[in-house]
């Protein structure tokens, strides 16, 4: 929107908008603290035994878990940086009066009016076509997030059913690490499915869309951690079966 004496910029409103949308990181930090409680130290007797059954040192598995956990944090901080700083003469500078809108989201209000309209008391124009396009963009973004949350929820339910039937003797679902990931993933999935409730508030809906995109990345990481833990348990289960078969042939 062009500058006008009738409109004032809200200083720092952009960074406030983006920082407050990072509230899912609070949940993610709590989740990380809970994960630490259920990670077996690599130097303990149980850790050494597990390292032998999964065919690689346990601290490699810990490193992989940490890198996966960092993905949502990196994405959130990257988006905050890109949204807060603007390019000026090849340098990134902070401008509190420059709003950052998502790609495709247009400026529908302009303060540059014709002289004859200004004499009639008109101070700005509102582009209804632009508003319609923005609403389509918001609803489309919310629908995309909803579909992805559905896919992840279905995948988790399918994994739980298949693993319960396939590895019931090993009872992988009693592992606290696996259960924590399943519970958090399902919680994030349920929260993610209410995103259509917030797609009718125009630009404020973008705040919800941005926050829910971080929840989606966290949900994806939980799904990957579930798969990683089950693959590790499957390896141990297969080693156990192989050991039994070899002993039966002796």
SEKETI-445722 format. One record per residue: x, y, z of N, C-alpha, C in turn; residue in one letter. Coordinates in steps of 0.02 Angstrom, whole numbers, plus 50000, padded with zeros to 5 digits. Layout:
    nu    nv    nw   cau   cav   caw    cu    cv    cw aa
     X     Y     Z     X     Y     Z     X     Y     Z  a
...
This chain:
    nu    nv    nw   cau   cav   caw    cu    cv    cw aa
 50043 49940 50000 50000 50000 50000 50044 50062 50000  x
 50027 50110 49958 50065 50172 49957 50054 50212 50021  x
 50106 50249 50040 50101 50288 50101 50049 50343 50094  x
 50013 50356 50147 49960 50406 50146 49956 50438 50215  x
 49935 50502 50217 49930 50536 50281 49873 50508 50323  x
 49829 50468 50291 49773 50440 50328 49789 50372 50358  x
 49846 50344 50339 49864 50278 50363 49934 50280 50394  x
 49941 50246 50449 50006 50242 50483 50027 50169 50488  x
 50092 50158 50481 50119 50091 50489 50124 50074 50563  x
 50113 50011 50578 50123 49986 50646 50194 49961 50652  x
 50235 49999 50686 50305 49980 50693 50312 49913 50730  x
 50355 49871 50703 50371 49805 50732 50312 49757 50731  x
 50258 49775 50697 50200 49729 50694 50218 49665 50657  x
 50262 49671 50606 50280 49613 50567 50319 49562 50608  x
 50367 49585 50646 50406 49538 50686 50365 49510 50744  x
 50318 49549 50770 50273 49523 50821 50229 49468 50792  x
 50205 49480 50732 50163 49431 50697 50201 49365 50689  x
 50264 49370 50668 50303 49309 50654 50327 49275 50717  x
 50345 49313 50768 50369 49282 50830 50312 49246 50866  x
 50254 49277 50869 50198 49245 50903 50175 49182 50867  x
 50187 49179 50801 50167 49118 50764 50214 49059 50779  x
 50267 49072 50818 50314 49019 50835 50294 48983 50900  x
 50233 48994 50924 50212 48963 50987 50216 48886 50985  x
 50210 48852 50927 50218 48779 50928 50287 48756 50953  x
 50337 48800 50950 50403 48781 50974 50402 48767 51049  x
 50355 48797 51085 50349 48783 51158 50332 48710 51168  x
 50284 48686 51128 50265 48615 51131 50323 48571 51111  x
 50360 48593 51060 50415 48553 51034 50473 48549 51084  x
 50486 48603 51120 50538 48602 51172 50519 48554 51228  x
 50455 48555 51247 50431 48508 51297 50439 48437 51272  x
 50422 48425 51210 50429 48358 51181 50502 48335 51182  x
 50548 48381 51165 50619 48364 51167 50642 48345 51237  x
 50617 48381 51287 50636 48365 51356 50609 48297 51377  x
 50551 48278 51352 50523 48212 51368 50561 48157 51332  x
 50584 48172 51271 50623 48122 51233 50687 48104 51271  x
 50719 48154 51301 50781 48142 51336 50772 48093 51394  x
 50712 48092 51423 50700 48046 51479 50698 47974 51457  x
 50684 47961 51394 50675 47892 51370 50731 47870 51323  x
 50786 47907 51320 50842 47888 51278 50893 47850 51322  x
 50911 47791 51299 50958 47749 51336 51029 47774 51324  x
 51068 47788 51376 51138 47810 51367 51178 47758 51328  x
 51218 47782 51281 51256 47736 51238 51308 47697 51277  x
 51332 47724 51334 51385 47691 51373 51358 47643 51426  x
 51292 47642 51435 51263 47597 51485 51263 47525 51460  x
 51250 47478 51504 51248 47407 51484 51193 47395 51433  x
 51135 47426 51446 51080 47419 51399 51097 47450 51331  x
 51131 47508 51333 51151 47541 51272 51200 47501 51231  x
 51249 47470 51264 51298 47428 51229 51263 47367 51199  x
 51217 47338 51236 51180 47280 51211 51138 47299 51150  x
 51106 47356 51153 51065 47379 51097 51109 47394 51036  x
 51168 47423 51046 51213 47439 50991 51233 47376 50954  x
 51242 47321 50990 51260 47258 50957 51203 47229 50917  x
 51142 47239 50941 51084 47210 50906 51063 47252 50845  x
 51078 47317 50845 51058 47358 50787 51116 47368 50738  x
 51173 47338 50750 51229 47335 50704 51266 47401 50694  x
 51253 47452 50735 51292 47514 50733 51288 47547 50802  x
 51338 47588 50819 51340 47619 50886 51276 47659 50900  x
 51255 47655 50962 51192 47687 50981 51196 47763 50977  x
 51256 47792 50987 51261 47865 50985 51247 47892 50915  x
 51256 47850 50862 51236 47871 50795 51160 47879 50791  x
 51126 47833 50824 51053 47838 50826 51031 47899 50864  x
 51066 47915 50918 51050 47975 50957 51061 48038 50915  x
 51115 48038 50876 51130 48096 50833 51076 48105 50781  x
 51052 48050 50753 51000 48053 50702 50935 48080 50732  x
 50919 48058 50793 50859 48083 50827 50864 48158 50839  x
 50923 48180 50860 50933 48252 50873 50926 48293 50808  x
 50954 48268 50753 50949 48303 50690 50877 48307 50666  x
 50840 48253 50675 50769 48254 50657 50730 48304 50700  x
 50746 48305 50765 50712 48352 50810 50726 48424 50791  x
 50785 48437 50763 50804 48505 50745 50767 48532 50683  x
 50739 48488 50643 50708 48509 50580 50655 48563 50590  x
 50604 48553 50633 50554 48607 50643 50584 48671 50671  x
 50634 48664 50715 50666 48724 50743 50701 48763 50689  x
 50738 48728 50646 50772 48762 50590 50723 48795 50543  x
 50669 48761 50526 50619 48790 50481 50587 48852 50510  x
 50572 48850 50574 50539 48907 50607 50586 48968 50609  x
 50648 48956 50629 50696 49012 50633 50713 49039 50564  x
 50717 48995 50514 50730 49018 50446 50674 49062 50421  x
 50611 49041 50433 50554 49081 50411 50552 49148 50447  x
 50570 49148 50512 50571 49210 50550 50623 49258 50521  x
 50681 49232 50504 50734 49274 50477 50714 49302 50408  x
 50687 49259 50365 50668 49282 50298 50610 49332 50300  x
 50566 49324 50349 50509 49369 50353 50525 49435 50387  x
 50576 49435 50429 50593 49495 50468 50641 49541 50432  x
 50689 49511 50396 50740 49551 50363 50726 49556 50288  x
 50737 49615 50260 50725 49627 50189 50791 49644 50156  x
 50792 49632 50091 50853 49645 50052 50856 49719 50032  x
 50911 49751 50047 50921 49820 50028 50993 49828 50004  x
 51002 49839 49939 51067 49847 49908 51113 49788 49923  x
 51085 49728 49917 51124 49668 49926 51135 49648 49998  x
 51107 49685 50046 51116 49669 50116 51048 49657 50148  x
 51048 49615 50200 50988 49602 50238 50984 49652 50295  x
 50932 49692 50295 50922 49742 50347 50854 49734 50378  x
 50848 49758 50440 50785 49755 50475 50747 49820 50466  x
 50686 49815 50440 50644 49874 50429 50577 49862 50464  x
 50564 49895 50520 50503 49883 50557 50439 49905 50522  x
 50445 49943 50467 50385 49967 50432 50371 49928 50369  x
 50411 49876 50355 50401 49837 50294 50367 49771 50310  x
 50304 49763 50289 50270 49700 50303 50294 49645 50255  x
 50293 49584 50279 50312 49527 50236 50250 49484 50227  x
 50226 49482 50166 50167 49443 50150 50188 49379 50114  x
 50150 49326 50121 50167 49264 50087 50162 49272 50011  x
 50197 49232 49973 50193 49237 49899 50122 49228 49875  x
 50101 49273 49831 50034 49270 49803 49983 49311 49841  x
 50000 49334 49901 49954 49374 49941 49963 49448 49922  x
 49912 49478 49895 49918 49546 49868 49898 49600 49916  x
 49920 49662 49901 49899 49722 49937 49834 49747 49906  x
 49780 49743 49942 49715 49760 49914 49695 49833 49928  x
 49730 49866 49972 49713 49935 49990 49767 49982 49964  x
 49746 50034 49930 49793 50084 49906 49769 50153 49927  x
 49816 50193 49950 49799 50261 49972 49808 50313 49918  x
 49827 50292 49857 49836 50338 49802 49771 50345 49764  x
 49735 50400 49775 49669 50409 49745 49671 50467 49694  x
 49622 50466 49650 49616 50519 49601 49596 50585 49635  x
 49614 50640 49603 49601 50705 49632 49526 50716 49641  x
 49487 50698 49589 49415 50709 49594 49383 50666 49648  x
 49410 50605 49659 49384 50563 49713 49405 50589 49781  x
 49466 50616 49785 49489 50644 49849 49445 50703 49870  x
 49422 50743 49820 49378 50799 49836 49311 50777 49863  x
 49292 50713 49847 49229 50686 49872 49238 50654 49941  x
 49299 50654 49967 49311 50626 50033 49337 50555 50032  x
 49351 50528 49973 49378 50461 49968 49452 50462 49985  x
 49474 50420 50030 49544 50421 50052 49583 50359 50029  x
 49548 50308 50004 49583 50247 49982 49537 50206 49937  x
 49567 50160 49900 49531 50113 49859 49541 50042 49886  x
 49488 50002 49882 49493 49932 49902 49479 49889 49841  x
 49525 49843 49827 49521 49800 49768 49486 49735 49789  x
 49423 49726 49767 49384 49667 49786 49409 49604 49750  x
 49434 49612 49690 49462 49554 49655 49524 49529 49692  x
 49564 49576 49716 49623 49557 49756 49601 49521 49820  x
 49549 49546 49851 49523 49514 49912 49500 49443 49898  x
 49466 49433 49841 49441 49367 49823 49499 49319 49811  x
 49551 49343 49777 49609 49301 49764 49645 49284 49829  x
 49648 49332 49875 49680 49318 49939 49641 49266 49980  x
 49575 49271 49977 49535 49222 50013 49544 49152 49984  x
 49548 49148 49918 49561 49083 49887 49628 49055 49908  x
 49677 49098 49913 49744 49077 49934 49744 49051 50005  x
 49708 49086 50049 49705 49065 50119 49669 48998 50127  x
 49612 48992 50093 49573 48929 50098 49613 48871 50067  x
 49647 48885 50012 49688 48832 49980 49744 48810 50026  x
 49777 48857 50058 49831 48840 50105 49807 48798 50163  x
 49749 48817 50191 49721 48779 50247 49701 48709 50225  x
 49672 48702 50165 49652 48637 50140 49713 48592 50129  x
 49767 48621 50104 49828 48582 50093 49856 48556 50159  x
 49858 48598 50210 49881 48577 50276 49836 48523 50304  x
 49771 48531 50297 49724 48482 50324 49734 48414 50292  x
 49743 48412 50226 49754 48348 50191 49817 48314 50215  x
 49870 48353 50225 49933 48323 50247 49928 48296 50319  x
 49891 48332 50361 49880 48306 50429 49841 48241 50426  x
 49791 48237 50382 49752 48175 50375 49798 48117 50354  x
 49841 48129 50304 49885 48076 50280 49930 48050 50336  x
 49957 48095 50376 50002 48074 50430 49963 48036 50484  x
 49902 48059 50500 49861 48023 50549 49845 47952 50526  x
 49827 47946 50462 49813 47879 50435 49875 47836 50437  x
 49933 47864 50421 49995 47826 50421 50011 47801 50492  x
 50001 47844 50542 50016 47824 50610 49969 47768 50633  x
 49904 47775 50618 49857 47722 50637 49874 47657 50602  x
 49894 47661 50539 49912 47600 50502 49975 47568 50532  x
 50024 47609 50549 50085 47582 50580 50070 47548 50646  x
 50027 47579 50687 50010 47550 50752 49976 47482 50742  x
 49930 47478 50695 49894 47415 50683 49940 47360 50657  x
 49982 47378 50608 50027 47328 50578 50080 47305 50628  x
 50109 47353 50664 50162 47336 50711 50134 47294 50768  x
 50075 47311 50791 50045 47273 50846 50035 47200 50827  x
 50014 47188 50765 50002 47119 50744 50067 47083 50726  x
 50115 47120 50696 50176 47088 50673 50226 47076 50728  x
 50231 47123 50776 50282 47119 50828 50252 47112 50897  x
 50195 47079 50900 50161 47074 50964 50203 47035 51015  x
 50243 46986 50991 50285 46948 51037 50340 46991 51068  x
 50366 47037 51027 50418 47082 51051 50388 47141 51089  x
 50324 47154 51076 50286 47206 51113 50319 47274 51108  x
 50331 47299 51047 50365 47362 51037 50324 47421 51064  x
 50258 47413 51067 50215 47468 51088 50219 47481 51163  x
 50254 47440 51200 50264 47455 51271 50325 47500 51282  x
 50364 47512 51228 50422 47556 51234 50399 47628 51244  x
 50424 47660 51297 50401 47728 51313 50421 47779 51260  x
 50478 47768 51227 50500 47814 51174 50450 47812 51116  x
 50431 47751 51096 50383 47744 51040 50315 47772 51059  x
 50293 47756 51121 50227 47780 51142 50225 47856 51147  x
 50279 47887 51170 50281 47960 51174 50274 47990 51105  x
 50309 47963 51056 50304 47990 50988 50235 47980 50958  x
 50205 47922 50971 50137 47910 50945 50087 47957 50976  x
 50092 47967 51042 50044 48012 51076 50051 48084 51052  x
 50113 48108 51048 50124 48177 51025 50102 48185 50952  x
 50117 48135 50911 50098 48139 50840 50023 48142 50832  x
 49987 48101 50871 49914 48101 50867 49885 48166 50895  x
 49916 48193 50948 49894 48257 50975 49902 48312 50923  x
 49961 48315 50891 49973 48365 50839 49925 48355 50780  x
 49911 48291 50765 49865 48277 50710 49795 48301 50724  x
 49772 48293 50786 49705 48316 50804 49702 48392 50802  x
 49753 48425 50830 49755 48498 50828 49757 48522 50755  x
 49795 48488 50714 49802 48508 50644 49737 48504 50605  x
 49693 48459 50625 49630 48449 50587 49579 48504 50599  x
 49592 48549 50647 49544 48604 50658 49563 48667 50620  x
 49614 48663 50577 49636 48722 50540 49580 48753 50497  x
 49531 48715 50469 49478 48748 50430 49437 48798 50470  x
 49437 48792 50536 49399 48838 50578 49427 48909 50572  x
 49491 48915 50556 49525 48980 50557 49541 49007 50488  x
 49507 48984 50436 49523 49007 50369 49475 49060 50343  x
 49437 49091 50389 49387 49141 50368 49401 49210 50396  x
 49462 49222 50419 49478 49286 50452 49527 49328 50413  x
 49528 49317 50348 49571 49356 50302 49644 49352 50324  x
 49678 49409 50332 49750 49406 50345 49767 49373 50412  x
 49721 49378 50460 49733 49345 50524 49737 49269 50516  x
 49703 49244 50464 49706 49172 50451 49776 49151 50431  x
 49815 49197 50403 49884 49181 50385 49926 49165 50447  x
 49909 49197 50502 49944 49182 50565 49933 49109 50584  x
 49870 49087 50579 49854 49017 50596 49886 48970 50546  x
 49885 48987 50482 49915 48944 50431 49990 48936 50444  x
 50022 48991 50461 50094 48988 50475 50109 48946 50536  x
 50070 48955 50589 50081 48915 50650 50068 48842 50637  x
 50014 48827 50600 49996 48757 50587 50048 48724 50541  x
 50082 48763 50500 50134 48733 50457 50192 48707 50501  x
 50206 48741 50556 50257 48717 50603 50233 48654 50639  x
 50169 48653 50656 50141 48592 50686 50146 48533 50638  x
 50135 48547 50574 50140 48494 50524 50211 48466 50519  x
 50261 48510 50519 50330 48487 50517 50347 48445 50578  x
 50320 48464 50636 50331 48425 50697 50297 48357 50692  x
 50238 48356 50663 50202 48293 50655 50240 48246 50609  x
 50269 48274 50556 50310 48234 50510 50370 48204 50545  x
 50403 48244 50587 50461 48220 50623 50442 48165 50672  x
 50385 48172 50706 50362 48119 50750 50350 48054 50712  x
 50322 48060 50653 50311 48000 50611 50378 47968 50592  x
 50428 48009 50575 50494 47982 50559 50526 47950 50619  x
 50518 47979 50678 50546 47950 50739 50513 47884 50756  x
 50447 47880 50744 50412 47817 50755 50440 47763 50709  x
 50447 47780 50645 50475 47733 50597 50546 47712 50615  x
 50586 47761 50637 50655 47746 50656 50658 47698 50715  x
 50616 47711 50766 50616 47668 50825 50592 47598 50808  x
 50540 47593 50767 50514 47527 50748 50564 47489 50706  x
 50599 47523 50661 50651 47490 50621 50706 47463 50667  x
 50724 47501 50717 50774 47478 50765 50750 47417 50803  x
 50687 47419 50824 50660 47362 50860 50653 47302 50813  x
 50635 47314 50751 50628 47260 50703 50694 47225 50692  x
 50748 47264 50690 50815 47235 50683 50830 47190 50742  x
 50815 47214 50802 50828 47174 50861 50784 47111 50862  x
 50722 47119 50839 50676 47062 50837 50700 47010 50787  x
 50723 47033 50728 50748 46987 50677 50811 46951 50702  x
 50855 46987 50738 50914 46955 50765 50896 46901 50816  x
 50844 46916 50853 50821 46867 50903 50795 46805 50868  x
 50755 46814 50816 50728 46756 50779 50784 46716 50747  x
 50834 46752 50717 50890 46719 50686 50929 46677 50736  x
 50938 46705 50796 50974 46669 50849 50937 46606 50869  x
 50871 46610 50873 50831 46552 50892 50834 46498 50838  x
 50830 46519 50774 50832 46472 50719 50900 46436 50716  x
 50953 46475 50725 51020 46445 50723 51028 46394 50780  x
 51003 46410 50838 51009 46364 50893 50968 46301 50882  x
 50911 46308 50847 50870 46249 50833 50903 46202 50783  x
 50949 46230 50741 50982 46189 50691 51046 46158 50718  x
 51067 46179 50777 51128 46151 50805 51114 46083 50837  x
